């Protein structure tokens, strides 16, 4: 396999990797950073992604294959710009690419595109999922076949603007001494045609069973959700955003509530941090991105990976990024 803690590819900038095992290979579904000279800001205007390239790798080669452009925003009728972090789920003998983008009014929505092949190309639906909003969809297929879409991102991702249940352009985060904004989960209909109902809150609690507070920036949710299952337990991991960590919480139910457990990944080079976790041939791996290759430019990132290890009690060993 490719050497760990090194960019998977450098001919394009990639970020936000969602990794899955299909056909005995690891397929990585990243976003595609497009270089430009615009400013960085809290709204995320610097992240001008317009298409998706799908990567794959396996244990028999150190080569990572770029399967080319799988979907471009110009193919999606409802999209205006900024196709950000995607994911894929395989069900009904179909690969469903789940992705966020701004609609024609400038609001983030979540769309779906379909393919019979894990590398695409993908055919988009004419409209986004009804009732969807914000960014960073993570698709999780449980053992019973039910598909869950976890999503949400603060600031540029607009999650805090939906605190009242509908979009409020002036919406803000709660005061620091109140519960933090929760990520969301939409349960998909069996035919993947849409959500079964309105998205649900995914509550993240502290060790005393109280919701994490908005001011607890070392632990509260910001963006980049991921769900995986280990020894029958559900692990919900995410970015803390402003403190640049990947944290995790656990539950016996895919809808929670989840109890905070600790840090998976310490801060990387660059402002954002975004990850996925996958098992391959008996080992677990963390896929992540950083801006080391570009010298720290926030919107010129590269995807990397490293092995992830559990302790005997099921806790995850904290990873400190390796830099020369």
N, C-alpha and C positions, 0 to 999 in steps of 0.2 A: 504494500500500500504506500501511498504518498507519505513522505516524511512528516511527522507530526509537528505542529506549531509553525508551519511554513505555509505561505499562500497556496491554495489549491490551484489557482490559475492567476496569471498576471497580464494576459493579453487584454482583459477587460477588468473593470473594478466590480467586485461582487460583495454583497452584504446580506444580512438577515437570513441565514441558511436554515431551511427546513429539510432534515435528512430522513430518508425512509429506505427500507430494504425491499426491493422488488427484483424478482428473477435472479436472486443471489448476488445482487450488486447493491451498493449504496448509491441512491439517487439524491442529489442535493438540489433543492428548489430555492435559489436565492433571488434577491432583487439585484438590479443592475445599475450601479452608479454611473452617471454620465458626467465626465469632467466639464467644468465651466468655471468662470471667474466671478460668479455672483457671491453675495455676502451670506454668511451663516446667521441664522436668527432662530428665536424660540418657536416660530411657526413652522420650521422645517422647509422653508422655501428652497434651501440649497439642495435638497434631495429630489433631483429632477429625473427620476426613472421613467422610462417609456416602454420598456419591453422586458421579457423574461428569457434568459438562457438557462437551460437545464444541464447540470453536470452529473457525471457518474464516475465511480471508482470501484475497484474490487481488490481483494487481497493478492491477486496474482500479478499485479502490475503497479508500478509507481506512477503511471500515467493517469491523469484526470481528463476525461473526455468532455468537451463542450459540444453539446448536440445542436448548437445553433439556436436561432431565434424561434421560440416556441409560441409566442404570442406578443403582439404589438398593440399599443393603445389605439392606434388608428383602426384596428379591426373590431373594437368594442363600441357599439353605438352609444352607450350611456356615459362613456368616460370622456373627461376633458383633459386631465393630466394626472401625473404622479401615481403611477402604479407601483405601490410600495410592497412591503414584505408579503410573499405568498406562501401557500402550503398546498399539499395534495393529499387526497384520500382515495383509496381504491375500494370500491364497493359496486355491486351490481355489474361486475365485469367491466367496469369503466373507471378510468382515472379522472378525478374531478380536481381541477386546479381552482383553488379558492383564493381570491386576491382582493385587496382594497384599492380604491382609486377615487379621485374626486369626480363627482357627477357634474352635469352642466351648470349647476348652481354653486359649485365649489365645495359641496359637502362630501365628506368621505362616506362611501358605501362599500359593500362587499359583494363581489360578483363571482360567477362560476363559469369555467370553461371546461370542455370535455375532450377526452381522447381515449383511444383504445390502446395507446402505447405510453409507457411512463415518461418517455422523453418528448412526447408531443409529436407533431404540432397540436395545439389545442383550439377547439372551436368555441368561441364565447357565446353565451346567451345574450339575447337582445336587451335584457334589463337586469339590474342588480337584485339580490335577495330582498324581498319585501320585508320591511322592519329592520333591516340591517343598517349599521352606522359605524363610524370610527374605523380603526385600522387593525393590522396585525392578526389576521385570522389564523388560528391553529386548529387543525382538524384532528380529531381523535376518534378512532373506531374501537369501541369496547369489544370484549369477548363475545357479547351477545349480538354483535353486528350493528348496534345503534351508533350513530355518528353524532358527535358533539362538535360545535364550532365555538371555540373560546376566542375572545377578541377584546380590543380596547387599547387606546393609547391617549395619554394626557397631552395637553398643549397642542402641537400641530395635529395630533390625532383626534382632537375635538371631544374626547370622552367626557370631560367635565362639563361640556355644554349640554349634555343630556341628563343632568341630575334631576330635572323636573319631569322626565319622561318623554319630552320632546325637545327639539333643537332650540337652544337659546344662544344667539350669537354673543351675548354678553355673559354667558355662564362662566363661573370660576370654580376653582377648587374650594372645598370647605375650609373653615378656619382650622388652624393647626391642632386645636384641642378637640376636634370632632372626628368621627370615623372617616377614613380615607375613601376616595372614590373606588368602588369595586369594579373589577373586570366583569365582563359579561359572557354568557354562554347561550347559544341558540341550539336547541335540539332539532336535528334535521328530520324531515319526513323520510320514510323508507325509500322513496323514489328520488330523493335529493332535490325535490322540486322547490323546497323552501323550508322555513322554520315551522315546527309544529305549533308554536305559540310565540308569545313575546319573549325576547331574551331575558334570562334570569341573572340575578346578581351572584357572583362567586365570592363568598365572604372569606376573608383571610383574618384569622384570629391570633391573638398572642397566647402565651403560655397559660394565661388565666381565663381564656375563653372570651376575651373582649376584642372587638374589632380593632385592627391596627389603625392608628390615628394618622391624619393627614400630615402632621408635623413629624412623624416617625419616618423620615426619608431614608434611613438605613434599611428599613424593612418593608415599607408600604409598596403597593403595586404602582407602577408607572406605565409600562408597556411590555410588548414582546412575550406573550404567554406561551407556555409549552406544557403539554400533558403527556406523561408516560406512566406505565404501570410496572411495578417491581415487587415481586413476591406477594401479589394480591393487593397491594396498596397503591393508591393514586398519588402521584407526585405532580404538583402544579408548580412550575417554575416560571420566573419572570424577571424583567429588568426593573431595578429601582430608579432608573432614569438619572435624577440629579446627583445621586451618589455613585452611579456607574457600576453597580454590582448585579450579578445574577443570583437571586435568592430563590428559596423553595419552601413549600408548605405541603403537608400531607393530609390525606383523608381516607376513609373507607368507602366514600361515595364520590362518583365523578362530578357531582354537583356541590360537594362540600357539605358543611363548612370545612375549610382547610386550616390547619394549625401550623403557624410559622415554625420552621426548623433550623434554618441557617443559610449560609452563603455557599454557592457552588463555584462561582468564578469571581475573583477579585477584579478591580478595574483594569481595562485594557487601554492601549493608546488610542485616543479619539474620544469624542463625547458619548457616542451611542454604544450600547452593548446589546446583543441579540443572539439567541442561541437555539439549539435543538439537541435532543438526546436520543440515541438510537442504539439498539443492540445488534451486533453483527458477529456471527461465528463465535458466540460465547463470551464476547467482550462488549463492554459499553463504551460509547464514545460521545464526547461533547463537541458539537460543531458551533463555531462562533466567528465573529469578525473583529478586525481592528484596523487602524489606519497606519500601522508601522510602515508598510511598503511605500506609502505616499508621503512619508515624513510628517504624519499627523494631520493631514487635511481631512476634515470630518466627512466630506462627501466623496472621498476616494478611498474606499475600504476594500479589504480582501478577506475572503473566507478562509478559515483554518480549522483544524480539529486536533483533539488530543484524547487520550484514554481517560475515562471517568471511572472512579472506584467507590464502592460502598463499604462501610464498616459492617461488622457482624450484626449490629442492631438495626441495620437498614438506613442509617444516616449516610450522607454523601460527603466524601472527603473534599475539602475546599481546594480549589486549583488556583495557583498564582501564575499568571501568564509568564512565559519564558521569553526574555529579550536579552540580546547580547549587551 
